């Protein structure tokens, strides 16, 4: 799995767990809906750490909690 796909999967899973829509998350993360949507659908191949940090803020979790999920264990780092 690519890092972009893992990030997308993690965001979708947390939103489902917390019953938060992408639009609501975008608002609470101080991101545009289009920015967050592009990450979730995979159009953004390399989301910046600042953007992920804002997503974590909106989800009320730390970066450590975000990246501690098993989805990040088998990342394909081939460039």
C-alpha positions in Angstrom: 0.0 0.0 0.0 1.3 3.5 -0.8 1.6 6.1 1.9 -1.1 8.2 0.2 -3.6 5.3 0.2 -2.8 4.5 3.9 -3.4 8.1 4.9 -6.7 8.1 2.9 -7.8 4.8 4.5 -6.9 6.1 8.0 -8.9 9.3 7.6 -11.9 7.4 6.3 -11.7 4.9 9.1 -11.5 7.5 11.8 -14.3 9.5 10.3 -16.5 6.4 10.4 -15.5 5.7 14.0 -16.3 9.2 15.0 -19.3 9.6 12.7 -17.8 12.7 11.1 -18.4 13.6 7.5 -15.5 14.8 5.3 -17.1 18.2 5.1 -17.4 18.5 8.9 -13.8 17.3 9.2 -12.6 19.9 6.7 -14.3 22.7 8.6 -12.9 21.6 12.0 -9.4 21.1 10.4 -9.3 24.6 8.8 -9.0 22.9 5.4 -11.1 23.3 2.3 -13.3 20.5 1.5 -11.6 20.1 -1.9 -8.2 19.7 -0.2 -9.4 17.0 2.1 -11.5 15.3 -0.6 -8.4 15.1 -2.8 -6.5 13.3 -0.1 -9.3 10.9 0.6 -10.0 10.0 -3.0 -6.3 9.7 -3.8 -5.8 12.7 -6.0 -3.1 14.0 -3.7 -0.1 11.8 -4.0 1.9 13.5 -1.3 -0.1 15.3 1.4 2.1 17.6 3.6 2.7 16.9 7.2 1.1 20.2 8.1 -2.1 19.1 6.3 -2.1 15.8 8.2 -1.5 17.7 11.4 -4.6 19.9 10.7 -6.6 16.7 10.0 -5.5 15.3 13.4 -6.5 18.6 15.1 -9.9 18.3 13.5 -10.2 14.7 14.6 -8.9 15.6 18.1 -6.1 13.1 17.9 -2.3 13.4 17.9 0.0 12.6 15.0 1.2 9.7 16.9 -2.3 8.3 17.3 -2.9 8.8 13.6 0.2 7.0 12.4 0.1 4.2 15.0 -2.5 2.3 13.1 -1.7 -1.0 11.4 -2.5 0.4 8.0 1.0 2.0 8.1 2.9 -1.2 8.8 3.4 -2.4 5.2 3.9 0.8 3.3 5.4 0.5 -0.2 8.3 3.0 -0.3 9.3 2.4 -3.9 9.7 5.8 -5.5 
